[in-house]
Amino acid sequence: MKKNFFTLVWCLVALHGFSQNNAYVTVQGNSNLTISKHIYGHFSEHLGRCIYDGFWVDPSLNVPKKDRIRLDVVEALKKINIPNLRWPGGCFADEYHWRDGIGPREQRPKMVNTNWGGVTEDNSFGTHEFLELCSLLNCEPYICGNVGSGTVEEMSKWVEYLNFDGESPMTAIRKQNGRNEPWRVTYWGVGNENWGCGGNMTAEFYADQYKRYASYARNYPNATLKKIAGGPSDGDYHWTEVLMKNIPARMMWGLSLHCYTIPGTWQKKGSATKFTEEEYIAALRSCLRIEQYIKGHTAIMDRYDPQKRVALVVDEWGIWTDVEPGTNPGFLYQQNSLRDALIAATTLNIFNNHCERVKMANLAQTVNVLQALVLTNKEKMLLTPTYHVFDMYKVHHDATWLPLQVNTPDYVLGDVKVPAVNVSASRDKNGVVHITLVNLDPKNKISVTANLSNINWQRVEGKQLTSANFTDINTFEKPNNIVPQAFSGARRQGTDLVVDLPAKSVVLLTLQ
């Protein structure tokens, strides 16, 4: 009878359309797919105040530190179970020469960061410091090697320095620098954006270079590399086609994809805090393109790799706006609003629902750059609305993905429309089901009816993230303007779940 009822609902929806304020979801009971925790990874480039003055601070700064690593930032990231951290870039990776960043700090050569602001760096934060940071965070390091201006030998010796547990010139230098045991780094990027800042290469040329560099990035005992090829941007399907055709699947664990949400144009992206509803919906439309691109690249990968051995690694994503007024344009420092939290939650729902191919992703970037989780100002630190989304969504880490079907009204403004509601669901190792829902409509509450007839549950608890305005932000003076609150707008109705989803909100439901 229940099945017949929902069949009737779908038919009525198809014939008569949606009520503006109603959405319908059917959640399946199980699958054999896992939402990898590595989808919830992060990215820290030598860019602006992400490393220097973010993670790595002046010794005189009056905050808890280990060496010069800022521990309040570390503790905040540990709370969300950060699974991996990508470093040193980004565009910076293809001008970074790792041997300049090891050994006594006072003897390390300085360098000019030509990609980001033209500032001079002293290389005091290098390989050992990054891996100590990852140890403190209890996360996996993801290192991106230099293909653009480096050599095969340079990359090969970096891997040996990191991972070989024996006698060799590189391990001797590592031990001289204070580290006896290898780190056994697993995730290894072979270049970054080699179609652009990483060398302006053609796909065909890069595919050959990848095979050459990857051949000498060796696996050592108990340190098998998961090599990630520098993949396309947005909808560059030719790049994916060439790499999948010319690089054997056995040679790459993953293929990267970069896709940013741009509210305006690349020349004038728009403000992070002062934007209209027209700019708001434009940003949402830009965000939602990522699902189209994932489907397009997945279709190509499926032709060459039907066994799905190669992961799609979305290792740069997030909203990119104009910098905050009065800050260095090359530092990419932007504030973070409720809009950005909605974009993060929507994107993570998309990744969850494509977990068969998407096995890893990295938000750009962790501290003080682009869609940051953390902003700092001397001793002060705040957690952005985006941080709170990652805190709410950590329930999906390594959980079993639950397939679902969503029928949603559109959020319409003028001649632009986007689906108002998006959802993902999972079951954790204890059998608890979690559903994350987003309502992108900034004005209208939406009633969501979810068919959970395949799920055994008795009660529901919830959290929500929302605010009065989509431009609202957390500030150093008021860091808790936008934080998760208890949510009581979900109830059981037979075997269905009915949710009164607030306007412009992210909701996490726990079913037990």
C-alpha positions in Angstrom: 0.0 0.0 0.0 2.8 2.4 0.9 4.6 1.7 -2.4 1.3 2.4 -4.3 0.8 5.6 -2.4 4.2 7.0 -3.4 3.7 5.9 -7.0 0.5 8.0 -6.9 2.4 10.9 -5.5 5.0 10.8 -8.3 2.2 10.6 -10.9 0.4 13.6 -9.4 3.7 15.5 -9.3 4.5 14.7 -12.9 1.0 15.7 -14.1 0.4 18.8 -12.1 3.9 20.0 -11.2 5.1 21.0 -7.7 3.6 23.2 -5.1 6.2 25.9 -4.6 6.7 24.8 -1.1 6.8 21.0 -1.3 9.6 18.5 -2.2 9.6 14.7 -2.2 12.5 12.4 -1.5 12.8 8.6 -1.6 15.8 7.2 0.3 16.9 3.6 -0.6 17.9 1.3 2.2 21.4 0.3 1.2 24.2 0.2 -1.4 27.7 -1.3 -1.7 29.3 2.2 -2.0 31.2 4.2 0.6 31.5 7.9 0.9 35.2 8.3 1.3 36.3 10.5 4.1 38.8 12.0 1.7 36.0 13.8 -0.1 36.2 16.1 2.9 39.9 17.1 2.3 41.5 20.5 2.3 44.1 22.5 0.5 46.8 24.8 1.8 49.0 26.6 -0.7 51.8 29.1 -0.2 49.4 31.8 -1.1 48.6 35.0 0.9 48.2 34.3 4.6 47.4 30.6 4.4 50.8 29.2 5.4 52.7 32.2 6.7 50.5 34.0 9.3 47.9 31.2 9.1 49.3 27.8 10.0 52.9 29.1 10.6 53.1 32.2 12.7 55.7 34.6 14.1 57.4 33.2 17.2 56.3 36.3 19.2 52.6 35.9 18.5 50.8 35.2 21.8 48.9 32.1 20.8 49.4 28.4 21.7 52.1 27.0 19.3 54.2 23.9 18.7 57.4 25.3 17.2 55.6 27.9 15.0 52.5 25.9 14.1 49.4 27.6 15.5 47.6 25.1 17.7 44.1 26.8 18.0 43.8 26.4 14.2 45.0 22.8 14.5 42.4 22.0 17.2 39.6 23.5 15.2 40.5 21.3 12.2 40.9 18.2 14.3 37.3 18.7 15.6 36.0 18.2 12.0 38.2 15.2 11.5 40.2 16.7 8.6 41.2 13.6 6.5 43.9 15.0 4.3 45.7 18.3 3.5 47.1 19.2 0.0 50.4 21.1 -0.2 52.4 23.1 -1.4 50.0 24.2 -4.3 48.3 25.0 -6.6 50.3 27.1 -9.0 53.0 27.4 -6.3 53.8 23.7 -6.6 55.2 24.1 -10.1 57.7 26.7 -9.0 58.6 25.0 -5.7 61.9 23.3 -5.3 61.7 21.1 -2.2 65.4 21.0 -1.3 65.2 24.8 -0.6 62.8 24.0 2.3 64.9 21.4 4.3 67.8 21.8 6.6 68.6 24.5 9.1 66.1 27.3 8.6 68.7 30.1 8.8 70.5 28.5 5.8 67.5 28.0 3.6 67.5 30.3 0.5 64.7 32.8 0.1 62.4 32.8 -2.9 60.0 35.1 -4.7 56.4 33.8 -4.9 55.8 34.9 -8.5 52.3 33.5 -8.6 50.9 35.1 -5.6 51.7 38.7 -4.7 55.3 38.7 -5.6 56.3 38.4 -1.9 59.6 36.9 -0.7 59.4 33.8 1.4 62.1 32.5 3.6 61.3 28.8 3.1 61.0 28.3 6.9 57.9 26.2 6.3 59.0 23.2 4.2 58.7 19.4 4.0 59.4 18.7 7.7 57.2 21.4 8.9 54.3 20.4 6.7 54.5 16.8 7.8 54.7 17.8 11.4 51.5 19.8 10.8 49.8 16.7 9.3 50.9 14.7 12.3 49.4 17.2 14.6 46.2 17.2 12.6 46.2 13.4 12.4 45.5 13.6 8.7 47.0 12.3 5.5 49.5 14.5 3.6 48.8 15.0 -0.1 51.9 16.5 -1.7 51.9 18.0 -5.2 55.2 17.7 -7.1 56.8 20.1 -9.5 56.4 19.2 -13.2 56.3 22.7 -14.6 59.7 23.9 -13.6 61.2 20.9 -12.0 62.9 17.7 -13.2 62.2 14.0 -13.0 65.2 13.6 -10.8 64.0 16.2 -8.4 60.6 14.6 -7.9 62.1 11.1 -7.7 64.5 12.2 -4.9 61.7 13.9 -3.0 59.7 10.7 -2.9 62.8 8.8 -1.8 63.5 11.4 0.9 60.0 11.0 2.2 59.4 7.2 1.9 62.5 5.1 1.7 63.5 3.2 4.9 67.0 2.2 4.0 70.5 3.5 3.2 70.7 6.0 0.4 71.9 9.6 -0.2 68.4 11.0 0.4 67.7 9.1 3.6 71.1 10.2 4.9 70.1 13.8 4.4 66.7 13.2 6.0 68.4 11.7 9.1 70.9 14.6 9.2 67.8 16.9 9.3 66.4 15.1 12.3 64.0 12.4 10.9 65.1 8.8 11.1 61.9 7.1 10.1 60.2 7.7 6.7 56.9 9.4 6.6 55.4 7.0 4.0 53.4 9.7 2.2 50.7 8.0 0.1 49.0 10.7 -2.0 51.2 12.2 -4.7 50.2 14.8 -7.3 52.2 14.8 -10.5 52.0 18.5 -11.3 49.1 21.0 -11.0 47.1 22.8 -13.7 49.6 21.9 -16.3 47.3 23.2 -19.0 47.8 26.7 -17.4 50.1 27.9 -14.6 51.8 24.5 -14.5 53.5 24.9 -17.9 50.8 25.8 -20.5 51.0 22.3 -21.9 48.8 20.5 -24.3 47.0 17.4 -23.0 49.1 15.2 -25.3 52.4 16.7 -24.1 51.3 16.5 -20.4 50.2 12.8 -20.8 53.7 11.9 -21.9 55.3 14.0 -19.2 53.1 12.4 -16.6 54.2 8.9 -17.6 57.8 10.0 -17.5 57.6 11.6 -14.0 55.3 8.9 -12.6 57.7 6.2 -13.7 60.4 7.5 -11.4 58.2 8.4 -8.5 58.9 5.0 -7.0 56.9 2.8 -4.6 59.0 1.9 -1.6 58.3 -0.9 1.0 55.1 0.0 2.9 54.8 3.2 0.9 52.8 2.6 -2.2 52.0 5.9 -3.9 48.5 6.9 -5.0 49.6 9.0 -8.0 47.2 11.7 -9.1 47.4 13.1 -12.6 46.8 16.8 -13.2 43.4 16.8 -14.8 41.1 19.3 -16.4 39.4 22.5 -15.4 35.6 22.7 -15.5 34.3 21.1 -18.8 37.5 20.5 -20.6 36.5 17.0 -21.7 39.3 16.8 -24.3 41.9 16.9 -21.5 40.2 14.0 -19.8 39.8 12.1 -23.0 43.5 12.4 -23.9 44.8 11.4 -20.4 42.4 8.5 -20.0 43.4 7.2 -23.5 47.1 7.7 -23.2 47.9 6.9 -19.5 47.3 3.3 -18.4 45.0 3.0 -15.4 47.6 1.1 -13.5 49.8 4.2 -13.6 47.4 6.6 -11.9 45.3 6.3 -8.8 43.4 9.5 -9.6 42.6 12.2 -12.1 42.1 15.7 -10.7 39.4 18.2 -11.6 39.3 21.9 -10.7 36.0 23.8 -10.6 35.4 27.1 -8.9 32.1 28.8 -8.2 32.4 32.3 -9.8 29.4 34.6 -8.9 30.3 37.1 -11.7 33.1 36.9 -14.3 36.8 36.1 -13.9 37.5 39.8 -14.3 34.9 41.0 -11.8 33.9 38.1 -9.6 31.7 40.1 -7.1 31.9 40.9 -3.4 32.0 38.3 -0.7 29.7 40.2 1.6 27.8 42.9 -0.4 25.7 41.2 -3.1 22.2 41.2 -4.4 19.7 38.4 -4.8 20.5 38.4 -8.5 24.2 37.8 -7.6 23.2 35.2 -5.1 21.3 33.1 -7.6 24.1 33.5 -10.2 26.6 32.1 -7.7 24.2 29.1 -7.0 23.9 28.4 -10.7 27.7 28.5 -11.1 28.0 26.1 -8.1 25.6 23.6 -9.5 27.6 23.3 -12.8 30.0 21.0 -10.9 27.5 18.1 -11.1 27.3 18.5 -14.9 31.1 18.4 -15.1 31.4 15.4 -12.8 28.9 13.5 -15.0 30.7 14.5 -18.2 34.2 13.5 -17.0 32.8 10.3 -15.4 31.3 9.3 -18.7 34.7 9.6 -20.4 36.5 7.8 -17.6 33.9 5.0 -17.7 34.7 4.3 -21.3 38.4 3.8 -20.6 38.1 2.5 -17.1 34.8 0.6 -16.6 36.2 -1.0 -13.5 36.5 2.5 -11.9 40.0 2.0 -10.8 40.9 5.7 -11.4 39.3 8.1 -8.9 38.0 11.5 -9.8 39.8 13.9 -7.4 38.2 17.3 -7.2 41.2 18.8 -5.5 40.3 22.5 -6.0 36.8 23.7 -5.5 34.9 26.5 -3.7 33.6 30.0 -4.2 36.0 32.6 -5.5 35.1 36.3 -5.1 36.9 39.6 -5.2 39.3 40.1 -2.4 38.3 42.1 0.7 38.8 45.9 0.1 42.2 47.1 1.2 43.9 43.7 1.0 46.7 42.5 -1.4 44.9 41.3 -4.6 47.5 38.5 -4.8 46.6 37.1 -1.4 43.0 36.1 -2.3 41.6 37.0 1.1 37.8 36.9 1.2 35.1 36.8 3.8 32.7 33.9 4.1 28.9 34.3 4.3 25.9 32.1 4.7 25.7 31.9 0.9 29.1 30.2 0.9 28.0 27.7 3.5 25.0 26.8 1.3 27.4 26.4 -1.7 29.7 24.2 0.4 26.9 22.0 1.6 25.4 21.7 -1.9 28.7 20.7 -3.4 29.4 18.1 -0.7 25.9 16.6 -1.3 26.9 16.3 -5.0 30.2 14.7 -4.2 28.4 12.2 -1.8 26.0 11.3 -4.5 28.8 10.6 -7.0 31.0 8.7 -4.6 31.4 5.8 -7.0 33.9 7.9 -8.9 34.6 10.9 -6.7 37.0 9.5 -4.0 38.8 12.7 -2.9 38.3 16.4 -2.9 40.0 19.5 -1.5 38.3 22.8 -0.6 40.3 25.8 -1.5 41.7 26.9 0.9 41.9 26.1 4.6 43.0 29.4 6.3 42.7 33.0 5.1 42.4 32.3 1.4 39.3 31.9 -0.8 36.6 29.8 0.8 38.5 29.4 4.0 37.3 27.4 7.1 39.3 29.6 9.4 40.2 33.3 9.4 42.9 34.8 11.6 43.8 38.4 12.7 46.9 38.3 14.9 45.7 36.6 18.1 42.1 36.4 17.0 40.6 33.4 15.1 37.1 32.7 13.8 35.4 29.8 12.3 33.5 30.6 9.1 30.0 29.3 8.2 31.7 26.9 5.8 33.6 25.4 8.7 30.3 24.6 10.4 29.1 22.8 7.3 32.2 20.5 7.4 31.5 19.9 11.1 27.9 18.9 10.4 28.8 16.7 7.4 31.6 14.7 9.1 28.9 12.1 9.9 29.2 11.0 6.2 33.0 10.1 6.5 33.5 6.5 5.4 29.8 5.8 5.8 27.7 3.7 3.4 26.1 5.9 0.7 22.3 5.6 0.5 20.9 6.3 -3.0 18.0 8.7 -3.2 15.7 10.4 -5.6 14.7 14.0 -5.1 11.9 15.9 -6.7 12.1 19.6 -5.8 10.5 22.9 -6.7 12.8 25.5 -8.3 14.0 28.6 -6.8 13.2 31.2 -9.5 14.4 34.8 -9.8 13.6 36.5 -13.1 14.6 34.2 -15.9 17.0 32.2 -13.7 16.0 29.1 -11.8 17.9 26.5 -9.8 16.6 23.4 -7.9 15.7 24.6 -4.5 16.5 21.4 -2.5 19.4 19.0 -2.6 20.0 16.1 -0.3 22.5 13.2 0.5 22.2 10.4 2.9 24.4 7.7 4.5 24.5 5.0 7.1 27.4 4.9 9.5 29.2 1.9 11.0 26.8 1.8 13.9 23.7 1.7 11.6 22.7 5.3 12.2 21.3 7.1 9.2 22.2 10.7 8.5 20.5 12.9 6.0 21.8 16.3 5.0 19.4 18.7 3.3 19.9 22.2 1.8 17.2 24.7 0.9 18.7 27.3 -1.5 15.5 29.4 -1.7 16.3 32.5 0.4 12.6 33.4 1.1 10.5 30.2 1.3 10.3 27.4 3.7 9.9 24.1 1.9 8.1 21.0 3.3 10.0 17.9 2.4 8.3 14.5 2.5 10.8 11.6 2.6 9.8 8.0 1.9 11.9 6.0 4.4 10.0 2.7 4.1 13.3 0.8 3.5 14.9 2.2 6.6 14.3 1.1 10.2 14.1 4.2 12.4 12.2 5.3 15.5 13.2 8.9 16.2 14.9 11.9 14.6 17.2 14.6 15.9 18.4 17.6 13.9 20.8 20.5 13.6 20.5 23.6 11.3 22.7 26.3 10.0 21.0 29.5 8.8 20.8 33.2 9.5 18.5 36.2 8.8 20.3 37.2 5.6 22.4 35.3 3.0 25.0 38.0 3.3 25.5 37.4 7.0 29.1 36.6 8.2 31.0 35.8 11.3 33.4 38.6 12.4 36.3 38.8 14.8 34.0 41.0 17.0 31.0 38.6 16.7 32.5 35.2 15.7 29.3 33.3 16.6 26.8 35.1 14.4 26.3 31.9 12.3 26.7 28.6 14.2 24.7 25.4 14.2 21.6 25.3 16.3 19.2 22.6 17.3 16.5 21.8 14.7 13.0 20.6 15.7 11.3 20.8 12.4 11.4 17.1 11.5 8.7 14.5 12.5 7.6 11.0 11.7 4.4 10.5 9.8 3.9 6.8 9.4 7.1 5.5 7.9 7.7 8.9 6.2 9.8 11.7 7.4 8.4 15.2 7.1 10.8 18.1 7.3 9.9 21.8 7.5 13.1 23.0 5.8 13.8 26.7 6.6 14.7 29.1 3.9 18.4 29.4 3.0 19.4 26.6 5.4 21.5 23.5 5.9 19.9 20.8 8.0 21.5 17.6 9.4 19.1 14.9 10.5 20.1 11.8 12.6 17.7 8.9 12.4 17.8 6.1 15.0 
